[in-house]
């Protein structure tokens, strides 16, 4: 699970979904050494433009990718409803 929020969005709320790592979407070097055998789920704030663009980029490098519907906000809403 990859948090691909833009830096300004991450700085406003630096909480990660449990198990996620933070990879700045501008840091394309990260993906040069990442394990392509593991699928990658990507999220941003709302699960729209940023994470979908990042997922497309990663898929183009040969990774199995998913974009998390609703992003971090959707996850937080789900977690509150199921707490």
C-alpha positions as a LaTeX table, in Angstrom:
\begin{tabular}{lrrr}
\hline
Residue & $x$ (\AA) & $y$ (\AA) & $z$ (\AA) \\
\hline
Unk1 & 0.00 & 0.00 & 0.00 \\
Unk2 & 1.49 & 3.32 & $-1.08$ \\
Unk3 & 0.51 & 6.79 & 0.05 \\
Unk4 & 1.06 & 8.94 & $-3.04$ \\
Unk5 & $-0.42$ & 12.19 & $-1.77$ \\
Unk6 & 1.22 & 15.38 & $-2.95$ \\
Unk7 & 3.67 & 16.76 & $-0.38$ \\
Unk8 & 1.39 & 19.66 & 0.58 \\
Unk9 & $-1.51$ & 17.26 & 1.21 \\
Unk10 & 0.66 & 14.85 & 3.21 \\
Unk11 & 2.10 & 17.71 & 5.29 \\
Unk12 & $-1.44$ & 18.78 & 6.27 \\
Unk13 & $-2.31$ & 15.27 & 7.54 \\
Unk14 & 0.73 & 12.96 & 7.80 \\
Unk15 & $-1.29$ & 9.92 & 8.92 \\
Unk16 & $-0.85$ & 6.75 & 6.85 \\
Unk17 & $-3.28$ & 3.89 & 6.33 \\
Unk18 & $-1.89$ & 1.06 & 8.52 \\
Unk19 & 0.72 & $-0.88$ & 6.59 \\
Unk20 & 1.23 & 1.83 & 3.96 \\
Unk21 & 4.49 & 3.49 & 3.04 \\
Unk22 & 4.88 & 7.05 & 1.84 \\
Unk23 & 6.29 & 7.49 & $-1.66$ \\
Unk24 & 6.22 & 11.02 & $-3.02$ \\
Unk25 & 4.67 & 10.78 & $-6.51$ \\
Unk26 & 7.55 & 12.92 & $-7.81$ \\
Unk27 & 10.11 & 10.31 & $-6.61$ \\
Unk28 & 10.28 & 8.04 & $-9.64$ \\
Unk29 & 13.62 & 6.60 & $-8.47$ \\
Unk30 & 11.86 & 4.59 & $-5.76$ \\
Unk31 & 10.23 & 2.34 & $-8.35$ \\
Unk32 & 13.56 & 1.39 & $-9.97$ \\
Unk33 & 14.41 & $-0.89$ & $-7.03$ \\
Unk34 & 10.94 & $-1.89$ & $-5.80$ \\
Unk35 & 9.82 & $-5.52$ & $-5.91$ \\
Unk36 & 7.67 & $-6.06$ & $-9.00$ \\
Unk37 & 6.40 & $-9.38$ & $-7.64$ \\
Unk38 & 4.24 & $-7.62$ & $-5.05$ \\
Unk39 & 1.02 & $-5.89$ & $-6.13$ \\
Unk40 & 0.81 & $-2.17$ & $-5.30$ \\
Unk41 & $-2.30$ & $-0.38$ & $-4.04$ \\
Unk42 & $-1.96$ & 3.40 & $-4.35$ \\
Unk43 & $-4.01$ & 6.08 & $-2.62$ \\
Unk44 & $-4.11$ & 9.85 & $-2.41$ \\
Unk45 & $-6.53$ & 12.16 & $-0.59$ \\
Unk46 & $-9.68$ & 11.28 & $-2.56$ \\
Unk47 & $-8.54$ & 8.39 & $-4.76$ \\
Unk48 & $-8.81$ & 10.35 & $-7.94$ \\
Unk49 & $-6.26$ & 12.14 & $-10.10$ \\
Unk50 & $-3.00$ & 11.73 & $-8.13$ \\
Unk51 & $-3.31$ & 8.06 & $-7.19$ \\
Unk52 & $-4.76$ & 7.06 & $-10.56$ \\
Unk53 & $-1.94$ & 8.82 & $-12.41$ \\
Unk54 & 0.64 & 7.20 & $-10.10$ \\
Unk55 & $-0.97$ & 3.76 & $-10.53$ \\
Unk56 & $-0.85$ & 4.16 & $-14.33$ \\
Unk57 & 2.82 & 5.15 & $-14.16$ \\
Unk58 & 3.69 & 2.18 & $-11.92$ \\
Unk59 & 1.70 & $-0.22$ & $-14.12$ \\
Unk60 & 3.73 & 1.02 & $-17.09$ \\
Unk61 & 6.85 & $-0.15$ & $-15.28$ \\
Unk62 & 5.45 & $-3.67$ & $-15.01$ \\
Unk63 & 3.83 & $-3.62$ & $-11.56$ \\
Unk64 & 0.37 & $-5.01$ & $-10.79$ \\
Unk65 & $-1.36$ & $-1.87$ & $-9.49$ \\
Unk66 & $-4.60$ & $-0.75$ & $-7.94$ \\
Unk67 & $-5.93$ & 2.69 & $-7.08$ \\
Unk68 & $-7.83$ & 2.80 & $-3.78$ \\
Unk69 & $-11.39$ & 4.11 & $-4.36$ \\
Unk70 & $-12.10$ & 7.07 & $-2.11$ \\
Unk71 & $-8.45$ & 7.46 & $-1.13$ \\
Unk72 & $-7.47$ & 8.30 & 2.44 \\
Unk73 & $-10.76$ & 10.09 & 3.09 \\
Unk74 & $-12.73$ & 7.03 & 2.01 \\
Unk75 & $-10.60$ & 4.77 & 4.20 \\
Unk76 & $-11.03$ & 7.07 & 7.20 \\
Unk77 & $-14.79$ & 7.19 & 6.68 \\
Unk78 & $-14.94$ & 3.39 & 6.43 \\
Unk79 & $-12.78$ & 2.98 & 9.54 \\
Unk80 & $-15.00$ & 5.35 & 11.59 \\
Unk81 & $-18.15$ & 3.56 & 10.45 \\
Unk82 & $-16.69$ & 0.17 & 11.43 \\
Unk83 & $-15.01$ & 1.16 & 14.67 \\
\hline
\end{tabular}
